[in-house]
């Protein structure tokens, strides 16, 4: 009989929870696509959903080739992992040291979904003017040079931020700050949209898409934060509770701040605030008590809201405010964790941390500042260099031509459209008279012109 004394002791409950969480995080990516799609014009609505789905295709291939090994190899140095697990060599039933109760395969696919989501977040800044071919290259290069190193610093067993004592439970820096500051770099390299230069207002074209996207993101975030506990226990439950409370507080805060402008309750404002609250709570979700989640949500929603209000004074055109919500929201969450992290929550599943200010660990704020600085700096500078070099290569030119931008990315980059207006069929079904045809055609044309112009309100998010 074979000796199985050295076989890992795996927990089927933990494994099932992490695999479920991986599926929940997967769902966040198309949810993000609908969220972004609703925020932009109808002429480029489909392209944003497509970009998010492309991230789900390209980034996991990079993850399989070397991303997983670079980001999470347990035997790497202080700065980056090695290639010991390239092409998933040795990724089997043996658990990763950071997840000792589940197979390595389960941990690898769960972390893969984080890697796929992050560059998709950044692409919101590029709406209405980015070429799709260079994005495919970006989706492979950017995780290799930006996401994987930052993830290793934070979560790698030998990563220097982890050794310094930084606290980032589910991706405040590798996911949100990295994508937010990458979005800032992308917006600066691309330049302003034509309609932004002309002073045309931003206005969502489909509030239903925004609501749907928010619901999918909120739902998936339970796996994003709860799954990061890697065990199906009390800490995972706590992470899910604070996630929901922060999202609710953030949504209500943004909506009420928006109410002061026109005394109307904005569904869009609520959705943006909910996402800001989710972003803010992410780094602290496995470290803080429920009362603190209210602070995360209120401050995350309020600060991100006011940053969006100030965006018109900037010289860059972050089309969908990725920097304001994810870059600034991640920063807020990281710093709040220095104040509210407590030893009580990790102890729920046997973990130990030094805690934050609530436990008298004053040094944690300096550590969190250090983490934010190196994460933001690396993401912005390296992303800018990647895009600058790509833009010098003729077939990788980042921005579409002016005519394509005016016609919309759906038609010019994809040859497909999210919305089609079949006026001929409409006329045939309603009347046979030539006079009625002319009247209906005029009405349809006027409707299309009005739709393209959008509502008269000059405000989009704020």
N, C-alpha and C positions, 0 to 999 in steps of 0.2 A: 504493500500500500504506500502511495506517495506521501511524503511528509509535507503537510501544508501549514506547518507551524509558523513559517515566515510570510504567509500570504496576508495581504492587507485585510483589515477588518472594516468592511464597507457597510454603510447604513443605507438600506433601500429607501427609507423615508427621506433622508437628505438628498439622495440621488434623484428621486422623483421630483422633489421640490426644485432643485437646481435646473433640471431639464425643463420643467414647467416654466421656470423663470426665464430660461433662454428663449422659449417660445413667446413669452410676454414681451421681452425686449425686441424680438424680431418684429412684433406687431407695431412697435413704436415707429419703425422706419416708414412704412406706408402711412401711418398716422401723421407723421411729420410731413410727408408729401402732401396730404390733404390740407393740413394746417397752412403750409406755405402756399399751396395752390389757391386757396380761397383768398389769401391776402394780396395776390398780384392781379394783373389784368387778365381778362378772359383769353387774350391772344397768346399768353404764355402759361396758361394754367396747367395744361397737360405736361409740359416740359419739366415742371418741378416735381410732380409725382414720379415721372420717369427717372429723373436724376436720383431720387432717393432709392428707387428700385435698382438702378445701376450700381449704387453703393453696396447693396445687398449681394450683387453678383461679383464685382471686382475685388472688394476688400477681403472677403473670405478666402479668395484664391491667394492673395498676398499673405493672409494669416496662415494658410496651410504651408506655403512655401517657406517663409521664415518669420512672419510677424509674431506668431505665438512664441517662438523660441527667443526672439529678440526682446519681447515684452515681459515674458514670465519665466524664462529659464532659471531654475533654482541655483545654477552653478556659474552665473555670470559675474562680472565685476561690479564696481559701484555705479558705473555710468550706463551700461547697456548689457543685455543678455548675450549669450553666445548662440551658435548654430547647432547645439547638441540635439535639439528637437526639430530641426528643419525638416520639412515634409512629414511632420508628425512622427518622426522616429522616436520610439519609446513612449508614445502617447497611447496608452492602453488601459487595462484595469488598474494599473498601479496609480495610486493617488498622487497628486501634486502636494508638496509639503504645506502649501497654503490652504489646501482643502483635503484634509486627511481622511475624511469619511466618505468620499465619493470617488468614482473612477476618474482618471486623468482625462478620458474622452468627454465626460460630462462637464468638467471644469473648462476644457478647451472650447467647447461649443458655446458655453455661457459667455465666456470672455470674448469670443469672436463677435457676438452680437454687439457688444460695446464698441468694438473697433469699427464695425460697419456703420453704426449710428453716427459716430463722431464727425467724419468728413461730410456726411449728408447734412448735418446741422450747419456747417460752415457755408454750404452752397446757397443758403438763403440770402446771403449778401449779394449774390450774383444775378438775381432774378432779372429777366427780360433782356439780358445782353451777353450771356456767356455761350461760347461754342461748346458743343457736346463732346467732340473728339478730344480736346485737351483735358476735359474733365475725367475721361477714362484713364489718362496717364496720371493725372493728379490723384485719383483714387488709389493708385498703386504706390506712387512715390511718397505722398504725404504721410500715410500711416507709418511707412518705413523710417522716415527721418524726423517725424514730429510725434505722432501718437505713441509709437512703441517706446522711444526713449523716456517720455514723460511717464507713461504707465509703469515702466520699469523702475524709475526713481521712486515712485509712490508705493507700488505694490510688489516689486521684486524683492525677494528675500535679502538680497545684498544691495538694493537700491539706496543711494545716499540720503534721499529725503526720508525714506522709511527708517534708516538708522539714526537720522537726526531727531526722530520722534514726531514727524508730521502726522496729522490726523485727516484722512480723506477716505471715508468709508466706501463710497460708490462712484467717485469720479468728478468731484468738484473741479480738480485741476486737469487730469488727463482728458476728460470729456468736455466739460463746459467751458472752462477758461481756454483750453487749447482751441476748441472750435470757435469761440468768440473772438479771440485775438487773430486766429487764422482768417476769419470772416473780415475783420478790419483790414488785414493785409490784402486780401482778395479785392475788396471794394476799392482800395487805394490804387492798386495796379490797373484795374479795369477802368476806373474813371466813372463819372456820373452818367446816369441814363439821359437820353436825349430829352425825354419829357421832364426830367428833373431839372435839367439846364433851362428849360423853357418855363419853369415855374408851375407846371401842371401839378395839381394835388395828387397825393397817393390816396387811393380809395379801394378797399377790398371789393372784389367782384362777386364773391359768393360767401355769405356769412354762414350758410349751412355747412360748407366744406370746413370752415374754421371750427365750428362747433363739433363736427364729426372728428376732425383731427385732434382737437383737444381731448375729447372723450377717449380716443384710442391711446393718446400719449399718457393720459392720467391712469388709465387701466394698465398699460404696459409698465408704468413706473413702479407699480407694486412689485413686479419681478425685478426691475432695475435695482431698487434699493433693498427690498426684502430678500431677493436672491443673493445679494452680496454678503449676507450672513453665512452662506454656504451650509447652513444647517437648518432643518425644519423645526426650529425651536422658538423660545420666548423672544430672543433677540430679533429674529426675523419678523415676528408679530409686532414687536415694538417699532421696528423700522417701517412697517406698513402703516401703523397708526400715525406716526409723526409725519409720514409722507402725505397722507390724506389731509391731516389738519393743516399743514403748511400750505398745501395747494388751495384749500378752501379759504384760508385767511388771505392768501395772496390774491385770489380772484376777487374777493369782496373788497379788499383794499383798493385795487386798481379801479374797479367799477365805481366805487364811491368817489375816488379822486377824479375820475372822468366825469362824474355827475356834476361837478362844480362848473363845468364849461357850459352845458346846455340843459341841465336839469332833466336828463334822460338816462335810463339805465341801459348801458351799452353791453350787449352780449360779447362783442369783440374785446372790450376792455376787461370783462370778466375772464375770458379765455386767456388773454395775454398775462393777466395777473396770476392765474392758476399755474401757468407754465413757469413764470418767474418764481413763484413759491416752491414749485417742484425742483427747479434748478438750485435754489438757495439751500433747501434742506438736504440735498444729495450728499454733500461731504459729511454732514453731521448726523445722518439718519440712523446710524448704528451706535451713536454715542450720547444722544440727548434724550431728556424726558419730554413728555407731551406738552407741558406748559411752555417749554422753550420753542417748540414747533410753531406756536402762535407768533412768537417774536420773529422767527425766520420768515414766516409767511408775510407778516405785516411789513417788516423792513425790506424784504426782498421785493414785494410788490410795489412798495412806495418808491424805493430808490431806483429800481429799473424804470418805473413810470416817469420819473423826473429826468432820467438820462435820455429817454426817448423824446421828451419834450424839448430837450436841448439839442437834439441831433441836427436840426437845420442850421445850427451855427458851425457845424463841423465842415471840413472841406472834402469829406468822403461821403459816398452814397451807399450806405449799408441798407439795401432795399427793404429787407424784412426785419431789421433791428436785431440781428443775431448778436452783435457785440453788446448792445444794451442789455439784452435779456440773459444771454449765456455767459458772455465775458464778465460783465459787471455782476450778474447774479451769482456766478460761481465764486467771484471774489468776495462778495458779501457773505455767502455761505461758509467759505473757508475761514474768514475772520470771526464770524459768530461762533464757529466751532471752538475757537480758542477760549471763548467765554463760557460756553454752556456744556462742553463735553464733561461727562461725569463717569467715574469708575463703575457706577452702579449698572449701567446698561451693558457694557462688554462682559461684566461678571455674570450676566444671565446665561451665557453659554460657556463660561469658564475663561473668558478673555481678560487681559489686564492692560490698562493704559495708565499714564500718569494723571490724566484728567486735565481740565481747563481751570479757568478762574473760579468756577463754583466750588472746586476742590482745592483752591489755593495754589494751583500750579501756574504762576504768573508768567513763566518763561514760554508757555505755549503760544502766546500771541506773537512773539518774535519768530518762533518756528513757522507759524502759519504765514506770516508776512514773507519770510524767506521762500517758502513753497510757492506762494502766489507770484513773487517776483521772478523766480527762475522759470516757472511754468509759462507765465505770460510772455516773458522776454524771449524764451526759446521758440514758442509757437509763432510769435509775430515775425521775428527776424528770419527764421528758417523758412517759413511760409513765403515771406516776401521774396527771398532769394530763389526759391523754387519757381515761383511764378514769373519773376523777372527773367530767369534763364529760359523758361518755357516760351515766354512771349517773344524771345529773340529767334526762335526756331520757326521758319515760315509756316509749316503745316500744323504747328501747335499754337498759333496766334490765338490769344484767349478770347477776344471779343468779336462778335459778329459785325458785319457791315451795317451801316446806318439803315439801308433799305430793309434788311432783315429784321433789325430791331423795330422798325416802324410797323412791319407786317406781322411781327410776333414770332416767337421761337417755335411754336407748335407747327406752323405751316412751313417755315423756312428751314428749320433744323431737323424736323421729324417727318414732314409731309402728312401730318395727321393733326386733327383739331379736337379739342375737348367739346366744343360746341359747334354745331353746323346749323345753318339757317336755310331750310328748304322752302323758300317762298313759292316756288312753282307748284309744288304739291299742295301747299296751303290754298293757293288760288283755285286749283282744280276741284278741291273738295268743297269750296264754299260758293262758287258762282260760275256760270258759263258765259256771262255777258262781258264784252270787251270793256265796257265802262267800269264794271265792278272790278275787273282785273287791274285797271289803271289805279283805281282808288285804293285797292288793297296793296298794290306794289308801292304806292306812295307811303301808305301807312307803315309797311314793313321797313322801308328805307328810313323813315323818321325814327322808328323804334330802334333800329340798329345804330343810328347816329347818336341817339340819346343814351343807348347802352354804352357805346364807346366813350362818350363824354363822362359818364358816371354821375353819381349824385353831386349836388353842388357843394356839399360840405368839404372844406379843405383839409379836414383832419382825418387821419387814418387810424392810428392807435390811440393817441392821447385824447 
